[in-house]
Amino acid sequence: MSIGQQIYFAVELFAPEKKTRTHFCSQITHTLTRYGSAQQVASQVASVLADALSQPCADYHLAMAHLISFHPPLESAIDGDQPAEQALHYYMRYFLDLLDLTDVRRDQEPRYAIN
């Protein structure tokens, strides 16, 4: 399973309740450290994400995409840790690819730009 998929499935199982939140944090921490991130950075990133995702929202993946795009506490937690940055980038790519596949599945005609 790719790093993007691992983060995606951790987000899929997220819920603000303490037990689920704790499981989410440990999964994100484990995933990031296995990918090469420093343990302290991975723990801090997981905590920041869990705190931010604990706010009520309709779609945790969209909220996660917003956090990755612009969330100063997340930027501070990452603090230049390239494996953490890359892992979150791969999550975004995986998530966006899924969105593209969802559009194709809805039988929408693909549109192509012609230069």
N, CA, C and O atoms as a Tinker XYZ file with bonds, in Angstrom:
   460  protein
     1  N      0.853000   -1.166000    0.000000    73     2
     2  CA     0.000000    0.000000    0.000000    64     1     3
     3  C      0.906000    1.238000    0.000000    63     2     4     5
     4  O      1.878000    1.302000    0.751000    81     3
     5  N      0.584000    2.195000   -0.830000    73     3     6
     6  CA     1.407000    3.409000   -0.930000    64     5     7
     7  C      1.228000    4.288000    0.303000    63     6     8     9
     8  O      0.279000    4.118000    1.070000    81     7
     9  N      2.142000    5.216000    0.480000    73     7    10
    10  CA     2.070000    6.139000    1.613000    64     9    11
    11  C      0.795000    6.979000    1.541000    63    10    12    13
    12  O      0.165000    7.244000    2.565000    81    11
    13  N      0.420000    7.393000    0.346000    73    11    14
    14  CA    -0.817000    8.154000    0.170000    64    13    15
    15  C     -2.034000    7.348000    0.591000    63    14    16    17
    16  O     -2.933000    7.878000    1.246000    81    15
    17  N     -2.073000    6.069000    0.221000    73    15    18
    18  CA    -3.177000    5.196000    0.601000    64    17    19
    19  C     -3.231000    4.994000    2.111000    63    18    20    21
    20  O     -4.314000    4.978000    2.696000    81    19
    21  N     -2.077000    4.841000    2.742000    73    19    22
    22  CA    -2.038000    4.625000    4.184000    64    21    23
    23  C     -2.625000    5.825000    4.929000    63    22    24    25
    24  O     -3.405000    5.659000    5.867000    81    23
    25  N     -2.249000    7.022000    4.511000    73    23    26
    26  CA    -2.789000    8.226000    5.145000    64    25    27
    27  C     -4.275000    8.345000    4.832000    63    26    28    29
    28  O     -5.068000    8.707000    5.701000    81    27
    29  N     -4.648000    8.043000    3.604000    73    27    30
    30  CA    -6.058000    8.101000    3.211000    64    29    31
    31  C     -6.904000    7.206000    4.118000    63    30    32    33
    32  O     -7.947000    7.635000    4.612000    81    31
    33  N     -6.467000    5.981000    4.337000    73    31    34
    34  CA    -7.244000    5.057000    5.147000    64    33    35
    35  C     -7.248000    5.451000    6.621000    63    34    36    37
    36  O     -8.215000    5.168000    7.328000    81    35
    37  N     -6.194000    6.092000    7.093000    73    35    38
    38  CA    -6.201000    6.619000    8.463000    64    37    39
    39  C     -7.273000    7.701000    8.590000    63    38    40    41
    40  O     -7.996000    7.749000    9.586000    81    39
    41  N     -7.374000    8.562000    7.589000    73    39    42
    42  CA    -8.389000    9.621000    7.598000    64    41    43
    43  C     -9.782000    9.009000    7.479000    63    42    44    45
    44  O    -10.726000    9.497000    8.101000    81    43
    45  N     -9.921000    7.948000    6.689000    73    43    46
    46  CA   -11.208000    7.274000    6.539000    64    45    47
    47  C    -11.745000    6.798000    7.885000    63    46    48    49
    48  O    -12.956000    6.815000    8.108000    81    47
    49  N    -10.870000    6.379000    8.772000    73    47    50
    50  CA   -11.277000    5.835000   10.061000    64    49    51
    51  C    -11.355000    6.890000   11.154000    63    50    52    53
    52  O    -11.684000    6.573000   12.297000    81    51
    53  N    -11.055000    8.148000   10.816000    73    51    54
    54  CA   -11.028000    9.198000   11.835000    64    53    55
    55  C    -12.428000    9.540000   12.333000    63    54    56    57
    56  O    -13.392000    9.582000   11.569000    81    55
    57  N    -12.506000    9.779000   13.625000    73    55    58
    58  CA   -13.699000   10.331000   14.270000    64    57    59
    59  C    -13.194000   11.113000   15.480000    63    58    60    61
    60  O    -12.172000   10.747000   16.060000    81    59
    61  N    -13.882000   12.173000   15.870000    73    59    62
    62  CA   -13.396000   13.014000   16.965000    64    61    63
    63  C    -13.372000   12.345000   18.338000    63    62    64    65
    64  O    -12.750000   12.875000   19.259000    81    63
    65  N    -14.030000   11.200000   18.500000    73    63    66
    66  CA   -14.025000   10.532000   19.799000    64    65    67
    67  C    -12.597000   10.163000   20.188000    63    66    68    69
    68  O    -11.768000    9.848000   19.335000    81    67
    69  N    -12.324000   10.207000   21.492000    73    67    70
    70  CA   -10.962000   10.033000   21.995000    64    69    71
    71  C    -10.294000    8.741000   21.517000    63    70    72    73
    72  O     -9.145000    8.776000   21.077000    81    71
    73  N    -10.985000    7.613000   21.593000    73    71    74
    74  CA   -10.390000    6.330000   21.207000    64    73    75
    75  C     -9.994000    6.328000   19.724000    63    74    76    77
    76  O     -8.891000    5.912000   19.369000    81    75
    77  N    -10.890000    6.789000   18.882000    73    75    78
    78  CA   -10.617000    6.820000   17.443000    64    77    79
    79  C     -9.546000    7.846000   17.117000    63    78    80    81
    80  O     -8.689000    7.611000   16.265000    81    79
    81  N     -9.597000    8.978000   17.793000    73    79    82
    82  CA    -8.599000   10.036000   17.595000    64    81    83
    83  C     -7.208000    9.527000   17.964000    63    82    84    85
    84  O     -6.237000    9.791000   17.254000    81    83
    85  N     -7.114000    8.799000   19.070000    73    83    86
    86  CA    -5.836000    8.226000   19.509000    64    85    87
    87  C     -5.325000    7.223000   18.478000    63    86    88    89
    88  O     -4.137000    7.205000   18.159000    81    87
    89  N     -6.218000    6.396000   17.964000    73    87    90
    90  CA    -5.833000    5.414000   16.941000    64    89    91
    91  C     -5.340000    6.133000   15.675000    63    90    92    93
    92  O     -4.346000    5.723000   15.076000    81    91
    93  N     -6.032000    7.195000   15.275000    73    91    94
    94  CA    -5.629000    7.994000   14.120000    64    93    95
    95  C     -4.208000    8.537000   14.331000    63    94    96    97
    96  O     -3.354000    8.426000   13.451000    81    95
    97  N     -3.972000    9.119000   15.499000    73    95    98
    98  CA    -2.651000    9.693000   15.779000    64    97    99
    99  C     -1.554000    8.637000   15.705000    63    98   100   101
   100  O     -0.488000    8.881000   15.140000    81    99
   101  N     -1.815000    7.472000   16.272000    73    99   102
   102  CA    -0.783000    6.430000   16.233000    64   101   103
   103  C     -0.557000    5.924000   14.808000    63   102   104   105
   104  O      0.576000    5.632000   14.425000    81   103
   105  N     -1.624000    5.822000   14.029000    73   103   106
   106  CA    -1.463000    5.380000   12.637000    64   105   107
   107  C     -0.683000    6.403000   11.808000    63   106   108   109
   108  O      0.212000    6.034000   11.047000    81   107
   109  N     -1.017000    7.677000   11.954000    73   107   110
   110  CA    -0.303000    8.712000   11.205000    64   109   111
   111  C      1.158000    8.751000   11.645000    63   110   112   113
   112  O      2.058000    8.826000   10.808000    81   111
   113  N      1.394000    8.701000   12.948000    73   111   114
   114  CA     2.772000    8.725000   13.465000    64   113   115
   115  C      3.562000    7.540000   12.918000    63   114   116   117
   116  O      4.686000    7.699000   12.443000    81   115
   117  N      2.972000    6.366000   12.988000    73   115   118
   118  CA     3.642000    5.157000   12.497000    64   117   119
   119  C      3.919000    5.248000   10.994000    63   118   120   121
   120  O      5.006000    4.899000   10.535000    81   119
   121  N      2.940000    5.713000   10.245000    73   119   122
   122  CA     3.093000    5.829000    8.794000    64   121   123
   123  C      4.209000    6.804000    8.439000    63   122   124   125
   124  O      5.056000    6.509000    7.595000    81   123
   125  N      4.207000    7.962000    9.083000    73   123   126
   126  CA     5.233000    8.975000    8.772000    64   125   127
   127  C      6.628000    8.521000    9.191000    63   126   128   129
   128  O      7.591000    8.745000    8.458000    81   127
   129  N      6.753000    7.889000   10.356000    73   127   130
   130  CA     8.086000    7.438000   10.792000    64   129   131
   131  C      8.591000    6.307000    9.910000    63   130   132   133
   132  O      9.782000    6.242000    9.607000    81   131
   133  N      7.699000    5.418000    9.497000    73   131   134
   134  CA     8.113000    4.351000    8.587000    64   133   135
   135  C      8.569000    4.917000    7.243000    63   134   136   137
   136  O      9.401000    4.318000    6.561000    81   135
   137  N      8.024000    6.064000    6.870000    73   135   138
   138  CA     8.404000    6.704000    5.616000    64   137   139
   139  C      9.703000    7.502000    5.754000    63   138   140   141
   140  O     10.276000    7.925000    4.751000    81   139
   141  N     10.175000    7.714000    7.003000    73   139   142
   142  CA    11.449000    8.387000    7.202000    64   141   143
   143  C     11.391000    9.669000    8.008000    63   142   144   145
   144  O     12.418000   10.315000    8.217000    81   143
   145  N     10.230000   10.038000    8.453000    73   143   146
   146  CA    10.075000   11.253000    9.242000    64   145   147
   147  C     10.606000   11.018000   10.660000    63   146   148   149
   148  O     10.584000    9.893000   11.159000    81   147
   149  N     11.075000   12.077000   11.295000    73   147   150
   150  CA    11.527000   11.990000   12.679000    64   149   151
   151  C     10.329000   11.707000   13.585000    63   150   152   153
   152  O      9.242000   12.237000   13.359000    81   151
   153  N     10.523000   10.877000   14.604000    73   151   154
   154  CA     9.443000   10.474000   15.516000    64   153   155
   155  C      8.739000   11.681000   16.126000    63   154   156   157
   156  O      7.510000   11.723000   16.162000    81   155
   157  N      9.493000   12.651000   16.599000    73   155   158
   158  CA     8.902000   13.826000   17.243000    64   157   159
   159  C      8.061000   14.627000   16.248000    63   158   160   161
   160  O      6.967000   15.086000   16.577000    81   159
   161  N      8.579000   14.790000   15.041000    73   159   162
   162  CA     7.834000   15.518000   14.007000    64   161   163
   163  C      6.550000   14.764000   13.651000    63   162   164   165
   164  O      5.479000   15.363000   13.558000    81   163
   165  N      6.664000   13.456000   13.454000    73   163   166
   166  CA     5.496000   12.649000   13.097000    64   165   167
   167  C      4.417000   12.730000   14.174000    63   166   168   169
   168  O      3.235000   12.857000   13.853000    81   167
   169  N      4.803000   12.660000   15.425000    73   167   170
   170  CA     3.839000   12.762000   16.526000    64   169   171
   171  C      3.178000   14.127000   16.556000    63   170   172   173
   172  O      1.970000   14.236000   16.769000    81   171
   173  N      3.972000   15.168000   16.342000    73   171   174
   174  CA     3.432000   16.532000   16.354000    64   173   175
   175  C      2.473000   16.751000   15.174000    63   174   176   177
   176  O      1.412000   17.352000   15.341000    81   175
   177  N      2.842000   16.270000   14.002000    73   175   178
   178  CA     1.976000   16.387000   12.817000    64   177   179
   179  C      0.653000   15.666000   13.066000    63   178   180   181
   180  O     -0.416000   16.206000   12.781000    81   179
   181  N      0.726000   14.454000   13.595000    73   179   182
   182  CA    -0.487000   13.684000   13.875000    64   181   183
   183  C     -1.382000   14.411000   14.870000    63   182   184   185
   184  O     -2.601000   14.445000   14.702000    81   183
   185  N     -0.790000   14.982000   15.890000    73   183   186
   186  CA    -1.556000   15.705000   16.905000    64   185   187
   187  C     -2.227000   16.950000   16.327000    63   186   188   189
   188  O     -3.392000   17.224000   16.613000    81   187
   189  N     -1.487000   17.696000   15.517000    73   187   190
   190  CA    -2.042000   18.907000   14.892000    64   189   191
   191  C     -3.197000   18.532000   13.964000    63   190   192   193
   192  O     -4.238000   19.189000   13.964000    81   191
   193  N     -3.011000   17.487000   13.184000    73   191   194
   194  CA    -4.078000   17.051000   12.278000    64   193   195
   195  C     -5.310000   16.601000   13.049000    63   194   196   197
   196  O     -6.431000   16.969000   12.700000    81   195
   197  N     -5.110000   15.811000   14.088000    73   195   198
   198  CA    -6.240000   15.321000   14.879000    64   197   199
   199  C     -6.987000   16.474000   15.548000    63   198   200   201
   200  O     -8.218000   16.485000   15.580000    81   199
   201  N     -6.247000   17.434000   16.077000    73   199   202
   202  CA    -6.894000   18.598000   16.704000    64   201   203
   203  C     -7.735000   19.362000   15.696000    63   202   204   205
   204  O     -8.880000   19.720000   15.971000    81   203
   205  N     -7.160000   19.606000   14.532000    73   203   206
   206  CA    -7.869000   20.385000   13.506000    64   205   207
   207  C     -9.058000   19.612000   12.936000    63   206   208   209
   208  O    -10.105000   20.203000   12.671000    81   207
   209  N     -8.912000   18.307000   12.746000    73   207   210
   210  CA   -10.001000   17.504000   12.195000    64   209   211
   211  C    -11.122000   17.278000   13.209000    63   210   212   213
   212  O    -12.217000   16.857000   12.835000    81   211
   213  N    -10.862000   17.553000   14.479000    73   211   214
   214  CA   -11.877000   17.348000   15.511000    64   213   215
   215  C    -13.018000   18.356000   15.442000    63   214   216   217
   216  O    -14.046000   18.185000   16.099000    81   215
   217  N    -12.835000   19.403000   14.647000    73   215   218
   218  CA   -13.916000   20.368000   14.430000    64   217   219
   219  C    -14.960000   19.708000   13.535000    63   218   220   221
   220  O    -14.611000   18.949000   12.631000    81   219
   221  N    -16.239000   19.992000   13.782000    73   219   222
   222  CA   -17.283000   19.371000   12.952000    64   221   223
   223  C    -17.085000   19.695000   11.462000    63   222   224   225
   224  O    -16.841000   20.843000   11.090000    81   223
   225  N    -17.193000   18.670000   10.635000    73   223   226
   226  CA   -17.101000   18.871000    9.182000    64   225   227
   227  C    -17.836000   17.748000    8.471000    63   226   228   229
   228  O    -18.068000   16.682000    9.040000    81   227
   229  N    -18.192000   17.994000    7.244000    73   227   230
   230  CA   -18.947000   17.015000    6.458000    64   229   231
   231  C    -18.041000   15.974000    5.810000    63   230   232   233
   232  O    -18.460000   14.836000    5.602000    81   231
   233  N    -16.820000   16.346000    5.494000    73   231   234
   234  CA   -15.914000   15.441000    4.785000    64   233   235
   235  C    -14.504000   15.638000    5.336000    63   234   236   237
   236  O    -13.894000   16.687000    5.126000    81   235
   237  N    -13.994000   14.646000    6.028000    73   235   238
   238  CA   -12.665000   14.755000    6.626000    64   237   239
   239  C    -11.561000   14.835000    5.576000    63   238   240   241
   240  O    -10.517000   15.437000    5.827000    81   239
   241  N    -11.772000   14.244000    4.421000    73   239   242
   242  CA   -10.748000   14.320000    3.373000    64   241   243
   243  C    -10.631000   15.743000    2.825000    63   242   244   245
   244  O     -9.524000   16.229000    2.592000    81   243
   245  N    -11.754000   16.401000    2.623000    73   243   246
   246  CA   -11.692000   17.795000    2.173000    64   245   247
   247  C    -11.060000   18.674000    3.244000    63   246   248   249
   248  O    -10.283000   19.577000    2.937000    81   247
   249  N    -11.395000   18.408000    4.497000    73   247   250
   250  CA   -10.785000   19.160000    5.596000    64   249   251
   251  C     -9.283000   18.907000    5.639000    63   250   252   253
   252  O     -8.499000   19.832000    5.853000    81   251
   253  N     -8.889000   17.670000    5.437000    73   251   254
   254  CA    -7.461000   17.310000    5.426000    64   253   255
   255  C     -6.750000   18.023000    4.277000    63   254   256   257
   256  O     -5.650000   18.543000    4.464000    81   255
   257  N     -7.354000   18.054000    3.110000    73   255   258
   258  CA    -6.761000   18.748000    1.964000    64   257   259
   259  C     -6.581000   20.228000    2.277000    63   258   260   261
   260  O     -5.560000   20.819000    1.926000    81   259
   261  N     -7.560000   20.823000    2.929000    73   259   262
   262  CA    -7.456000   22.230000    3.311000    64   261   263
   263  C     -6.319000   22.431000    4.317000    63   262   264   265
   264  O     -5.559000   23.394000    4.205000    81   263
   265  N     -6.198000   21.543000    5.285000    73   263   266
   266  CA    -5.132000   21.660000    6.280000    64   265   267
   267  C     -3.752000   21.566000    5.634000    63   266   268   269
   268  O     -2.842000   22.321000    5.974000    81   267
   269  N     -3.614000   20.640000    4.710000    73   267   270
   270  CA    -2.324000   20.470000    4.035000    64   269   271
   271  C     -2.012000   21.692000    3.184000    63   270   272   273
   272  O     -0.859000   22.115000    3.102000    81   271
   273  N     -3.026000   22.255000    2.556000    73   271   274
   274  CA    -2.822000   23.419000    1.695000    64   273   275
   275  C     -2.425000   24.660000    2.477000    63   274   276   277
   276  O     -1.520000   25.394000    2.079000    81   275
   277  N     -3.113000   24.891000    3.597000    73   275   278
   278  CA    -2.791000   26.083000    4.377000    64   277   279
   279  C     -3.292000   25.917000    5.803000    63   278   280   281
   280  O     -4.472000   26.115000    6.092000    81   279
   281  N     -2.386000   25.556000    6.675000    73   279   282
   282  CA    -2.687000   25.478000    8.102000    64   281   283
   283  C     -1.365000   25.765000    8.831000    63   282   284   285
   284  O     -0.543000   24.865000    9.003000    81   283
   285  N     -1.166000   27.011000    9.253000    73   283   286
   286  CA     0.108000   27.387000    9.873000    64   285   287
   287  C      0.587000   26.453000   10.987000    63   286   288   289
   288  O      1.786000   26.177000   11.047000    81   287
   289  N     -0.286000   25.948000   11.879000    73   287   290
   290  CA     0.234000   25.012000   12.885000    64   289   291
   291  C      0.817000   23.730000   12.274000    63   290   292   293
   292  O      1.773000   23.165000   12.805000    81   291
   293  N      0.241000   23.279000   11.162000    73   291   294
   294  CA     0.790000   22.097000   10.490000    64   293   295
   295  C      2.142000   22.420000    9.877000    63   294   296   297
   296  O      3.076000   21.624000    9.969000    81   295
   297  N      2.247000   23.577000    9.256000    73   295   298
   298  CA     3.532000   23.996000    8.691000    64   297   299
   299  C      4.603000   24.057000    9.772000    63   298   300   301
   300  O      5.737000   23.633000    9.551000    81   299
   301  N      4.245000   24.581000   10.935000    73   299   302
   302  CA     5.187000   24.662000   12.051000    64   301   303
   303  C      5.566000   23.273000   12.554000    63   302   304   305
   304  O      6.725000   23.027000   12.887000    81   303
   305  N      4.594000   22.365000   12.609000    73   303   306
   306  CA     4.864000   21.009000   13.085000    64   305   307
   307  C      5.803000   20.261000   12.140000    63   306   308   309
   308  O      6.683000   19.520000   12.579000    81   307
   309  N      5.604000   20.463000   10.847000    73   307   310
   310  CA     6.461000   19.786000    9.861000    64   309   311
   311  C      7.883000   20.322000    9.927000    63   310   312   313
   312  O      8.846000   19.559000    9.859000    81   311
   313  N      8.009000   21.636000   10.059000    73   311   314
   314  CA     9.306000   22.287000   10.264000    64   313   315
   315  C     10.399000   21.774000    9.329000    63   314   316   317
   316  O     11.516000   21.498000    9.767000    81   315
   317  N     10.075000   21.646000    8.041000    73   315   318
   318  CA    11.077000   21.268000    7.052000    64   317   319
   319  C     11.394000   19.787000    6.978000    63   318   320   321
   320  O     12.330000   19.403000    6.276000    81   319
   321  N     10.653000   18.943000    7.672000    73   319   322
   322  CA    10.871000   17.496000    7.626000    64   321   323
   323  C     10.394000   16.983000    6.265000    63   322   324   325
   324  O      9.194000   16.826000    6.039000    81   323
   325  N     11.342000   16.727000    5.367000    73   323   326
   326  CA    10.980000   16.374000    3.989000    64   325   327
   327  C     10.146000   15.096000    3.869000    63   326   328   329
   328  O      9.216000   15.068000    3.064000    81   327
   329  N     10.437000   14.040000    4.632000    73   327   330
   330  CA     9.572000   12.861000    4.507000    64   329   331
   331  C      8.112000   13.153000    4.876000    63   330   332   333
   332  O      7.202000   12.627000    4.235000    81   331
   333  N      7.881000   13.974000    5.887000    73   331   334
   334  CA     6.507000   14.328000    6.265000    64   333   335
   335  C      5.854000   15.147000    5.158000    63   334   336   337
   336  O      4.697000   14.909000    4.812000    81   335
   337  N      6.579000   16.103000    4.604000    73   335   338
   338  CA     6.048000   16.910000    3.502000    64   337   339
   339  C      5.698000   16.033000    2.314000    63   338   340   341
   340  O      4.622000   16.172000    1.731000    81   339
   341  N      6.601000   15.132000    1.952000    73   339   342
   342  CA     6.368000   14.256000    0.812000    64   341   343
   343  C      5.183000   13.326000    1.055000    63   342   344   345
   344  O      4.373000   13.100000    0.155000    81   343
   345  N      5.082000   12.790000    2.261000    73   343   346
   346  CA     3.977000   11.882000    2.576000    64   345   347
   347  C      2.634000   12.585000    2.430000    63   346   348   349
   348  O      1.694000   12.022000    1.868000    81   347
   349  N      2.541000   13.800000    2.928000    73   347   350
   350  CA     1.289000   14.548000    2.808000    64   349   351
   351  C      1.014000   14.920000    1.354000    63   350   352   353
   352  O     -0.139000   14.967000    0.926000    81   351
   353  N      2.072000   15.181000    0.603000    73   351   354
   354  CA     1.928000   15.445000   -0.837000    64   353   355
   355  C      1.364000   14.198000   -1.540000    63   354   356   357
   356  O      0.468000   14.302000   -2.378000    81   355
   357  N      1.895000   13.032000   -1.193000    73   355   358
   358  CA     1.399000   11.796000   -1.803000    64   357   359
   359  C     -0.053000   11.518000   -1.414000    63   358   360   361
   360  O     -0.825000   10.988000   -2.214000    81   359
   361  N     -0.418000   11.875000   -0.190000    73   359   362
   362  CA    -1.820000   11.743000    0.213000    64   361   363
   363  C     -2.699000   12.613000   -0.689000    63   362   364   365
   364  O     -3.733000   12.161000   -1.180000    81   363
   365  N     -2.282000   13.857000   -0.900000    73   363   366
   366  CA    -3.061000   14.775000   -1.738000    64   365   367
   367  C     -3.190000   14.225000   -3.150000    63   366   368   369
   368  O     -4.273000   14.269000   -3.734000    81   367
   369  N     -2.116000   13.714000   -3.697000    73   367   370
   370  CA    -2.168000   13.146000   -5.049000    64   369   371
   371  C     -3.128000   11.964000   -5.103000    63   370   372   373
   372  O     -3.921000   11.838000   -6.035000    81   371
   373  N     -3.048000   11.102000   -4.097000    73   371   374
   374  CA    -3.930000    9.935000   -4.046000    64   373   375
   375  C     -5.385000   10.389000   -3.951000    63   374   376   377
   376  O     -6.241000    9.879000   -4.674000    81   375
   377  N     -5.665000   11.330000   -3.076000    73   375   378
   378  CA    -7.022000   11.845000   -2.887000    64   377   379
   379  C     -7.543000   12.493000   -4.173000    63   378   380   381
   380  O     -8.682000   12.248000   -4.570000    81   379
   381  N     -6.734000   13.300000   -4.812000    73   379   382
   382  CA    -7.163000   13.956000   -6.058000    64   381   383
   383  C     -7.378000   12.942000   -7.176000    63   382   384   385
   384  O     -8.290000   13.097000   -7.988000    81   383
   385  N     -6.547000   11.911000   -7.220000    73   383   386
   386  CA    -6.761000   10.851000   -8.211000    64   385   387
   387  C     -8.098000   10.158000   -7.978000    63   386   388   389
   388  O     -8.804000    9.831000   -8.932000    81   387
   389  N     -8.447000    9.935000   -6.722000    73   387   390
   390  CA    -9.741000    9.325000   -6.416000    64   389   391
   391  C    -10.888000   10.223000   -6.856000    63   390   392   393
   392  O    -11.897000    9.736000   -7.365000    81   391
   393  N    -10.740000   11.524000   -6.665000    73   391   394
   394  CA   -11.779000   12.453000   -7.110000    64   393   395
   395  C    -11.940000   12.394000   -8.620000    63   394   396   397
   396  O    -13.061000   12.416000   -9.128000    81   395
   397  N    -10.827000   12.321000   -9.340000    73   395   398
   398  CA   -10.896000   12.216000  -10.796000    64   397   399
   399  C    -11.598000   10.928000  -11.212000    63   398   400   401
   400  O    -12.405000   10.940000  -12.141000    81   399
   401  N    -11.304000    9.825000  -10.544000    73   399   402
   402  CA   -11.949000    8.559000  -10.870000    64   401   403
   403  C    -13.435000    8.606000  -10.570000    63   402   404   405
   404  O    -14.236000    8.013000  -11.292000    81   403
   405  N    -13.808000    9.304000   -9.515000    73   403   406
   406  CA   -15.222000    9.441000   -9.170000    64   405   407
   407  C    -15.963000   10.162000  -10.276000    63   406   408   409
   408  O    -17.082000    9.783000  -10.622000    81   407
   409  N    -15.353000   11.202000  -10.837000    73   407   410
   410  CA   -15.990000   11.929000  -11.932000    64   409   411
   411  C    -16.177000   11.039000  -13.147000    63   410   412   413
   412  O    -17.214000   11.101000  -13.807000    81   411
   413  N    -15.176000   10.202000  -13.454000    73   411   414
   414  CA   -15.271000    9.311000  -14.609000    64   413   415
   415  C    -16.363000    8.276000  -14.370000    63   414   416   417
   416  O    -17.097000    7.921000  -15.293000    81   415
   417  N    -16.472000    7.796000  -13.146000    73   415   418
   418  CA   -17.484000    6.785000  -12.836000    64   417   419
   419  C    -18.904000    7.322000  -12.978000    63   418   420   421
   420  O    -19.840000    6.550000  -13.186000    81   419
   421  N    -19.065000    8.600000  -12.872000    73   419   422
   422  CA   -20.402000    9.186000  -12.999000    64   421   423
   423  C    -20.815000    9.317000  -14.466000    63   422   424   425
   424  O    -21.797000    9.987000  -14.786000    81   423
   425  N    -20.071000    8.683000  -15.334000    73   423   426
   426  CA   -20.353000    8.700000  -16.765000    64   425   427
   427  C    -20.294000   10.093000  -17.368000    63   426   428   429
   428  O    -20.988000   10.391000  -18.340000    81   427
   429  N    -19.476000   10.923000  -16.795000    73   427   430
   430  CA   -19.273000   12.240000  -17.393000    64   429   431
   431  C    -18.314000   12.089000  -18.555000    63   430   432   433
   432  O    -17.344000   11.333000  -18.501000    81   431
   433  N    -18.606000   12.813000  -19.581000    73   431   434
   434  CA   -17.745000   12.770000  -20.745000    64   433   435
   435  C    -16.439000   13.489000  -20.423000    63   434   436   437
   436  O    -16.465000   14.636000  -19.975000    81   435
   437  N    -15.296000   12.835000  -20.644000    73   435   438
   438  CA   -14.029000   13.505000  -20.350000    64   437   439
   439  C    -13.819000   14.707000  -21.274000    63   438   440   441
   440  O    -14.187000   14.681000  -22.449000    81   439
   441  N    -13.231000   15.734000  -20.727000    73   439   442
   442  CA   -12.947000   16.946000  -21.514000    64   441   443
   443  C    -11.438000   17.073000  -21.672000    63   442   444   445
   444  O    -10.677000   16.858000  -20.729000    81   443
   445  N    -11.032000   17.419000  -22.857000    73   443   446
   446  CA    -9.605000   17.536000  -23.136000    64   445   447
   447  C     -9.321000   18.920000  -23.694000    63   446   448   449
   448  O    -10.088000   19.472000  -24.483000    81   447
   449  N     -8.214000   19.447000  -23.264000    73   447   450
   450  CA    -7.783000   20.741000  -23.803000    64   449   451
   451  C     -6.969000   20.486000  -25.064000    63   450   452   453
   452  O     -6.084000   19.631000  -25.081000    81   451
   453  N     -7.273000   21.225000  -26.107000    73   451   454
   454  CA    -6.532000   21.077000  -27.354000    64   453   455
   455  C     -5.793000   22.362000  -27.606000    63   454   456   457
   456  O     -6.387000   23.436000  -27.691000    81   455
   457  N     -4.495000   22.239000  -27.724000    73   455   458
   458  CA    -3.663000   23.432000  -27.950000    64   457   459
   459  C     -3.347000   23.577000  -29.424000    63   458   460
   460  O     -2.658000   24.518000  -29.818000    81   459
